[in-house]
Amino acid sequence: MLLSGLATIMLGLADLSGLAAWGFALSAVVTLVTALEPFFNFRARWVSADQALARWHRDEEELTTYVATRPEERLKVEDVIRFDDARREAWAQFSRDWLAERRGASKEVGR
């Protein structure tokens, strides 16, 4: 894709001069970046990362609250492990979502 974008710019510049050449080159670069953006899909990844962080922090706050509001003798290892498993699952879900998005994006670009 990058090579086709560069070829378009080079062919277009052959017949243009001055500001017209600059305008053509810049519009070709913008078109190329716009074509690549769905493949990298930064916005969706940022939203997904924010959601994963929110889940992770929520689970961490629940664990902190659990430990802070109980005397040591009433703390159960099983409960602490359950909170830790929830945090791990938040990151595992984020990883699965990210991989699914990347696989979907590579299929769309390959069309």
C-alpha positions in Angstrom: 0.0 0.0 0.0 2.8 2.4 0.8 4.5 1.7 -2.5 1.3 2.4 -4.4 0.9 5.7 -2.5 4.4 6.7 -3.3 3.9 5.7 -7.0 0.8 7.9 -7.1 2.7 10.8 -5.7 5.6 10.4 -8.0 3.4 10.1 -11.1 1.3 13.1 -10.1 4.3 15.3 -9.4 5.7 14.7 -12.9 3.1 16.9 -14.4 2.7 19.5 -11.6 4.9 22.3 -10.3 4.9 24.7 -7.4 2.0 24.8 -5.0 0.0 22.4 -7.1 2.7 19.7 -6.6 2.7 20.4 -2.9 -1.1 20.2 -2.7 -1.2 17.0 -4.7 1.6 15.4 -2.6 -0.1 16.4 0.7 -3.5 15.1 -0.3 -1.9 11.8 -1.5 -0.2 11.4 1.9 -3.5 12.2 3.8 -5.3 9.6 1.6 -2.6 7.0 2.3 -2.7 7.7 6.1 -6.5 7.5 6.0 -6.3 4.2 4.2 -4.0 2.8 6.8 -5.9 4.1 9.9 -8.5 1.2 10.0 -5.7 -1.3 10.0 -4.1 0.2 13.1 -7.5 1.2 14.6 -6.0 3.4 17.3 -9.2 4.8 18.6 -10.9 1.5 19.2 -7.7 0.2 20.9 -7.6 3.3 23.2 -11.3 2.8 24.1 -10.7 -0.9 24.8 -7.6 -0.1 26.9 -9.5 2.5 28.9 -12.3 0.0 29.6 -9.7 -2.7 30.6 -8.0 -0.2 32.9 -11.3 0.8 34.5 -12.2 -2.9 35.2 -8.7 -3.5 36.6 -8.9 -0.5 38.9 -12.4 -1.4 40.0 -11.2 -4.9 40.9 -8.2 -3.4 42.7 -10.4 -1.0 44.7 -12.7 -3.9 45.7 -9.7 -5.9 46.9 -8.3 -2.8 48.8 -11.8 -2.2 50.4 -12.1 -5.9 51.3 -8.7 -5.9 53.0 -9.2 -2.5 54.7 -12.6 -3.2 56.2 -11.9 -6.6 57.8 -9.7 -7.6 60.6 -6.8 -9.8 59.6 -8.3 -12.9 61.2 -11.4 -12.6 59.0 -9.5 -12.3 55.7 -9.9 -15.4 53.5 -7.2 -16.4 51.1 -9.9 -17.7 48.7 -11.5 -14.2 48.5 -8.1 -12.5 47.9 -7.4 -15.0 45.1 -10.9 -14.4 43.6 -10.1 -10.6 43.5 -6.8 -11.3 41.9 -8.4 -13.7 39.4 -10.8 -10.9 38.4 -7.9 -8.5 37.7 -6.2 -11.2 35.6 -9.4 -11.8 33.7 -9.8 -8.1 32.9 -6.3 -8.1 31.2 -7.0 -11.5 29.6 -10.2 -10.1 28.1 -8.4 -7.0 26.9 -5.8 -9.2 25.2 -8.5 -11.4 23.5 -10.4 -8.3 22.3 -7.2 -6.7 21.0 -6.2 -9.9 19.1 -9.7 -10.2 17.6 -9.6 -6.6 16.4 -6.2 -7.0 14.9 -7.3 -10.2 13.1 -10.4 -8.5 11.8 -8.4 -5.5 10.6 -5.9 -7.6 8.8 -8.7 -9.4 7.0 -10.3 -6.1 5.9 -7.0 -4.7 4.6 -6.3 -8.0 2.7 -9.5 -7.7 0.7 
